[in-house]
Amino acid sequence: MKFGKYGVFTFTDLMNAQQLAELATRVEGLGYSTLWYPEAFNYETFALGGYLLSHSKNLIVASGIANIYARDASASVMGHNSLNALYGGRFVLGLGVSHAPLVADMRGHEYRQPVKTMRAYLDAMDGAWKALGADGVAKQVVLAALGPNMSKLAAERTLGSFPYNITPPQATLSRESMGPNSAVICEQKVCLTTDPVVARAAARAALGPYLTLPNYFNNWYRLGFTPADHANGGSDRLMDAMVFWGDAASIKTRLEAYFTHGADQVVIQPIRPDAGPGPDWAALEALA
């Protein structure tokens, strides 16, 4: 799987059918290699993946990230195999353990030890591939991984990792855990504005839902932040690190730092300066 240098991520839950079709065609038309989409509160991951694939020709479409508590391992294997068979091998299944509130409160499941649970899920997927007679199918899977143990599992069992809400040094930390042969695919939010007040307001709107989630703030500590950085709406230092802002040239320079740290792909999440829903097309056009 060739992921390409730059991909795009955007939230899709509030997009209608026409907007989703436009998303796939415009991202592909701008030359980005991969479109990543979440599984949050609205669209089911394989249904949405198929729709995006149907409105593109060569674009890689990747779930970023499908929740393993949403379906059993056999269903994930069948969804992965179906989309790749129908759309020329262009689908990548990104898997993650999600977060305790989304698993327990929203889905009614018990949130268990992340690495142990993911390892068992991958074991069950391998068993399903064998039972379905599709053991020779190319397994195009990546893991949402921040810490060293999940990153190591990603390298051992999948194509690589997709760390989210990070800074460029994360690529070095991931690479140290994963070795040279696994893909390190790094998400980075950007905001195309030179006004720090506007940029930080947009950043706080985007980062607000993540500030209380241990999976993220514990990783921020690994990246050099402190509890004070994610208290009271987040520090300016955290906002400026999580959302690259400025003109296109300065944002591009900051994105390149990921490759210096060992990333294989940077996935741009373009935050609108007005903090509204949907991608900022001006940013994607400027950075293409």
C-alpha positions in Angstrom: 0.0 0.0 0.0 1.4 3.4 -1.1 -0.2 5.9 1.2 1.3 9.0 -0.5 2.9 12.0 1.2 -0.3 13.9 2.1 -3.8 12.8 3.0 -6.9 14.6 4.3 -9.1 14.1 7.3 -12.4 15.8 8.0 -15.4 15.1 10.2 -18.2 13.7 8.0 -21.2 13.3 10.4 -22.9 16.6 9.5 -22.3 16.2 5.7 -25.2 15.1 3.4 -24.9 12.8 0.4 -24.0 15.7 -2.0 -21.4 17.1 0.3 -19.8 13.7 0.9 -19.6 13.1 -2.9 -18.0 16.5 -3.3 -15.5 15.7 -0.6 -14.2 12.6 -2.3 -14.1 14.1 -5.8 -12.5 17.4 -4.7 -9.9 15.8 -2.4 -8.9 13.5 -5.3 -8.9 16.4 -7.8 -6.5 18.4 -5.6 -4.0 15.6 -5.7 -4.2 14.3 -2.2 -3.6 10.5 -2.1 -5.7 9.4 0.8 -9.0 10.5 2.4 -9.4 9.6 6.1 -12.8 9.7 7.8 -14.0 9.0 11.3 -16.6 6.8 12.8 -18.3 8.9 15.5 -22.0 9.5 15.9 -23.7 9.2 12.5 -22.4 7.2 9.5 -21.4 3.5 9.8 -17.8 3.1 8.8 -18.1 0.6 5.9 -21.3 2.1 4.4 -19.6 5.5 4.3 -16.3 4.1 3.0 -18.2 2.5 0.1 -20.0 5.8 -0.7 -16.7 7.7 -0.8 -15.0 5.1 -2.9 -17.9 5.2 -5.4 -17.3 8.9 -6.0 -13.5 8.6 -6.7 -11.4 6.7 -9.1 -7.9 6.4 -7.6 -8.2 7.9 -4.2 -7.3 5.7 -1.2 -10.2 5.8 1.3 -9.4 4.9 4.9 -11.4 4.7 8.1 -9.8 6.9 10.7 -10.8 5.3 13.0 -13.4 2.4 13.0 -14.3 1.5 16.6 -13.6 -2.2 17.3 -16.5 -2.2 19.8 -19.0 -1.4 17.0 -18.7 -4.9 15.3 -17.1 -8.3 15.8 -13.9 -9.2 14.1 -15.6 -11.3 11.4 -17.8 -8.3 10.4 -14.7 -6.1 10.1 -13.0 -8.7 7.9 -16.0 -9.0 5.6 -16.4 -5.3 5.3 -12.7 -4.8 4.5 -12.7 -7.6 1.9 -15.9 -6.4 0.3 -14.8 -2.8 -0.2 -11.4 -3.9 -1.5 -12.9 -6.4 -3.9 -15.5 -3.9 -5.2 -13.2 -0.9 -5.5 -9.8 -2.1 -6.7 -8.0 -2.5 -3.4 -8.4 1.2 -2.4 -9.8 0.7 1.1 -7.7 0.8 4.3 -9.3 -0.3 7.6 -8.1 1.9 10.4 -9.0 0.3 13.8 -9.1 1.7 17.3 -10.2 1.0 20.8 -12.0 4.4 21.0 -12.6 6.0 24.5 -14.3 4.7 27.6 -17.3 7.2 27.5 -18.0 6.3 23.8 -17.8 2.6 24.5 -19.5 2.3 27.9 -22.0 5.2 27.8 -22.9 5.3 24.1 -22.6 1.6 23.2 -23.1 -0.1 26.5 -19.9 -2.2 26.4 -17.2 -2.7 29.0 -14.1 -0.7 28.1 -11.2 -3.1 28.6 -7.4 -2.9 28.6 -6.6 -1.3 25.2 -3.6 -3.2 24.0 -4.8 -6.6 25.2 -8.2 -6.0 23.7 -6.8 -5.0 20.4 -4.5 -7.9 20.2 -7.4 -10.3 20.8 -9.4 -8.5 18.1 -6.6 -8.9 15.6 -6.3 -12.6 16.5 -10.0 -13.0 15.9 -9.7 -11.2 12.6 -6.9 -13.6 11.5 -9.1 -16.5 12.5 -12.0 -15.0 10.4 -9.8 -14.5 7.4 -8.8 -18.2 7.6 -12.3 -19.4 8.2 -13.7 -17.4 5.3 -11.1 -18.9 2.9 -9.6 -15.4 2.3 -6.3 -15.8 4.2 -4.4 -14.8 1.1 -6.2 -11.4 0.8 -4.0 -8.4 1.3 -4.7 -7.2 4.8 -4.8 -3.4 4.6 -5.2 -2.5 8.2 -3.7 0.2 10.5 -4.2 0.9 14.2 -4.9 4.1 16.1 -1.8 4.1 18.2 -0.2 6.7 20.5 1.8 4.9 23.2 4.7 2.6 22.6 2.8 -0.7 23.3 0.0 -0.1 20.8 2.5 1.3 18.3 4.6 -1.9 18.6 1.4 -4.0 18.1 0.6 -1.9 15.0 4.1 -2.7 13.6 3.8 -6.4 14.4 0.3 -7.0 13.1 -0.7 -4.3 10.6 0.6 -1.9 8.0 1.3 0.8 10.6 -0.1 3.4 13.0 -2.4 6.5 12.7 -1.6 8.7 15.7 -4.0 11.7 16.2 -3.8 14.9 18.2 -0.1 15.0 18.1 3.0 17.1 17.3 5.9 16.2 14.9 8.0 14.5 17.7 5.3 11.8 17.9 6.6 10.5 14.6 10.0 9.9 16.2 8.4 8.2 19.2 6.2 6.0 17.0 9.2 5.1 14.8 11.3 4.1 17.8 8.5 1.6 18.8 7.7 0.4 15.3 11.0 0.1 13.5 11.8 1.2 9.9 9.3 -1.0 7.9 5.9 0.1 9.2 4.0 3.2 8.1 3.7 6.1 10.5 0.7 8.2 9.4 0.3 11.4 11.4 -2.8 13.6 11.6 -2.3 17.4 11.9 -4.9 20.1 12.2 -4.3 23.3 10.3 -6.1 26.7 10.2 -5.4 29.1 7.4 -5.3 32.4 9.2 -2.6 34.8 10.4 -4.7 36.1 13.2 -3.7 34.4 16.5 -7.0 35.2 18.2 -9.0 33.7 15.4 -6.7 30.7 15.1 -6.8 29.9 18.8 -10.6 30.2 19.0 -10.9 27.8 16.2 -8.4 25.5 17.8 -10.2 25.5 21.1 -13.5 24.6 19.4 -11.8 21.7 17.6 -9.8 20.5 20.6 -12.5 20.9 23.2 -14.0 17.4 23.0 -10.5 15.8 23.5 -9.2 17.7 26.5 -10.8 15.3 29.1 -9.9 12.1 27.3 -6.9 10.3 29.0 -5.8 8.6 25.8 -4.9 12.0 24.5 -3.7 14.0 27.5 -1.5 11.2 28.7 0.2 11.2 25.3 0.5 15.0 25.4 2.6 14.5 28.6 4.9 12.2 26.5 5.2 15.1 24.0 6.3 17.6 26.7 3.0 19.2 27.8 1.7 19.3 31.4 -1.7 19.1 33.1 -1.9 22.9 33.0 -1.8 22.8 29.2 -5.2 21.0 28.9 -6.9 22.7 31.9 -9.4 25.5 31.5 -9.9 25.1 27.7 -6.3 24.5 26.9 -3.2 26.7 26.9 -2.1 28.8 24.0 1.0 26.6 23.8 -1.1 23.5 23.3 -3.5 25.2 20.8 -0.6 26.4 18.7 1.0 22.9 18.7 -2.2 21.0 17.9 -3.3 23.4 15.2 -0.8 24.8 12.8 -1.9 28.3 11.7 -0.5 31.1 9.6 -0.2 31.5 5.8 0.2 28.6 3.5 4.0 28.8 3.3 4.4 28.8 7.1 2.0 25.9 7.5 3.8 23.9 4.8 7.1 24.4 6.6 5.7 23.1 9.9 4.1 20.1 8.2 7.5 19.1 6.7 8.8 18.7 10.2 6.8 15.4 10.4 8.9 13.9 7.7 12.1 15.0 9.4 10.9 13.1 12.4 10.2 9.9 10.3 6.6 10.1 9.2 5.5 8.4 6.0 2.3 10.4 5.5 0.9 13.6 7.0 -2.9 13.8 7.1 -4.1 17.4 7.0 -7.3 18.2 9.0 -8.3 21.7 7.7 -10.1 23.6 10.5 -12.2 26.5 9.3 -11.2 29.9 10.8 -14.9 30.5 11.8 -14.9 27.1 13.6 -17.8 26.0 11.4 -18.4 22.3 10.4 -16.8 20.8 7.3 -13.3 21.2 5.8 -11.7 24.6 4.9 -11.4 24.2 1.1 -9.2 27.3 0.9 -6.7 25.6 3.1 -6.8 22.4 1.2 -6.3 24.2 -2.1 -3.5 26.3 -0.7 -1.6 23.3 0.7 -2.3 20.9 -2.2 
